[in-house]
């Protein structure tokens, strides 16, 4: 291993170091670099945004009946802003929420929240028509009783859905309606492509000359100097010599965006923090017998039990991503770890770290994917003909504090010139970025006036990327990462209801 000091002879007047190139670190890097702030971003992997599975926008958090309304409203606002900044990353299709008879929940209990979210969305669109990014507020959701679905089940599946009822036809034809409570709810929560998010981040930051991307770079030490600047030591892979070179750089502000490894940097920076880390996986399957365009379908269930929630997420070409919130599928025994009084970093079992760093055993992919297929076939009987479609999408998710149900979180500040991102949902990344800009302003480290600028106007370079070049790059990333390109392709059908 070689050692080389990187003095950066032409050091900018103000610089920010971001450790971690996931969705949080990359979004913050884009936000700051678009402002003209010099950013150094460090990522262990070969490209940016390659972490826990992202498939759903959570625009209102309607998957999670256990979270409070305040978190749902926060997720709605964050999702709207995110779609204004990343318009080519969304898969336009609705989400259906179904409550099985064996579940203790009552679908009518969802209605007050849906009505409140519809009211908030209506107000936001009235305030600014640019906020109309998840369909018509007047038709934010629609209810279907058993008679409605029986009538739809006799209709032909359209080539392309144009109304809510069109989306419900495949659902009506494939669900055993006697096994569900009514009504079923269709709501305008869309899909989100992790590969097109990754493509957007990589393309935008490669274009911005105010950002230096350091991939295949592992940060090994951070320390604050007497002048409050931070020194970052990192090992960067040198492909020409098949070796790692140790480099050092100083920055004026440090952002810890390490995802599930955030506690490791907290420990280096001597910053205490209590958090959880949970390992999760979603399974890539292909259903050759599927017909038409499917909405996403959420089958409610009690987390961690054999009846745990099931999630069916559609992609082009008959590919579906599956979640099953049981320990045999998406959740894992001993897959939840807590920080301690001695370390801010929760310690996952070595087996989970091995999966993250080195990948999965082929046999385990087959076993868990087939369990996911079997779990889904409890609700969609014909899904039993589906096959394993690729390796799982997986990763570890950090949650600040000790509330495993927390979904709306973004950033916290500690010490001097130090921030840590703590997003649970990808749509919170932009909120974290904006909070950091406000912190830089209040600390007198950034002086331009940006408070009254519309969020979408803050990303001129990012928003100049075309849908075609983003999808092309996303397909390339899918191939490089060993996933079907269908997961990177756009699923975008306009909803007219």
Steps between C-alpha positions, in 0.01 A plus 500: 500500500637836396470823692461833334404832650258693283555867587252647246723786394208711376282461806162677461391775738241272659462125464274226633591135540219245469573147614261258331361512147157351560178685425553736797865584432446533125194725536685727742800508266274604211332769712828653618686464170211668315547795740867525402633350824797272446411143598717194550286184516644166611339168408632147559319359197568544131205737446257713699162400651534128548338413831174377653218427252299804392182423311223720638468876537303482829315820411286495811639187659183303436687171521551560869178510697698502827672837449333826613332743261777757555757266346266432207462872431877547521554215251240653266674838498844343460382277216350793309825696522703193402294441186540865399877457518520145357210485252642215291542256787134423569292205380151641456253244627270492803516287813222274625460428871319178591419367847467118521225355718755332729646844584367691801493831310195679369538661155257775599753610763722616211245753374556792744872499415435481124254789525750707698777429247268589214418829672868583553586405141214719370632793704854450374387497136287811556808669648719399205372313192852353461419283803257296289740211449301203631185547297180696548441587868126458447562135418776427750339168591203282411316227692384169355246272666449135416227568245726749315779245472269219393380722216856591400608134504278432199659775289784458254843617611581814296821531301580811702311624806365853478272508806514368855251226413732374225776449755266303723398246234808273540458524879131409481572205271780356714397550864272257682258771606340289774828518692501880538329771697352792312548756372829461315674835456677628190724800576742711297824379652744436218805283445857625522791353305821461698690450175373824344570682828853362487533601135383854577749538785795362305426706187432826685805481727726401210377814320541740793860624516445602863484131602785254524375140504728258685365151436665178620615714792470386861535762772727365774528800733357847560628761744414863565788746490551799728367733229181288496574350160472123467773273371374192314730205447386248241624204302427520128528204266755550224393276211824552308705346784223282653578661832362755746653843545458687829406863448412790730299812440367783714147641475320779682186301582441127539180311414463142614268329250616143551160336531519191718869578568429853627600396852854415388563861398319622813747295705797649311360849553433421868129572464254292703178383339233239569362320196373175354619322187281247323595269213226453239458347156252511213481226238507530123254263332353457155140396448458377141123461543443862603267697274470871447639778715482443874487759774712440804300297750551507877342219703496613862623268772671497838872560467727212601225236503429237231216732392733798448424765240555397138598753233476442124692763300468488118764567236496456122533156343307309766759572770379561855686588816366324811510586868366270768533646848583169668833377638510238227481754217573875529584509870773286654551335835754713687480746210435793737794644696528784752780741582658482845634744755850422367429540129254686278526216248255210538678170431323281250589133491796417274272312262309818413820697445622221271181530293542877469870483410520176300149407387266210565533126483309378194309238698377758752380723214292210369360409842400851610372606156279192484372571851408849380317352200313257727409781740364710213302206359299496826345825374546460124459123442626507140828652618616147582613474134756781549874431490812644659586797280839601635693563817331687787511873552627537854680707755497625858289794608582727790227643722588775752384433855323180594163522321500229234185653342665840434483593131546880477850609604773694323805655670647586839785730599769444762823665603645766275464488122369145507171359373369145470222392269251256650244448227273198519321567170673626185254788461646651820842554337405833347369626835834406656684692227289811556553481876876490447487808275307682775759389756786628283322833467427535871864419580616771259674248275284563193364845425290485181126550539319178405206493739239624254614296200262227385646158568498395136688817401783402736597210273547642148771252399321200650169593337665558161563124469263336255284197571679313221853552629394417856334175394796406280741550790263319736493195272880505495508505883250214519724289278813593697328409827360173365128583490242469221484819296122500544557643848662805340244552225227761531149391592303815434129506419307824548207471739188683380260448791 
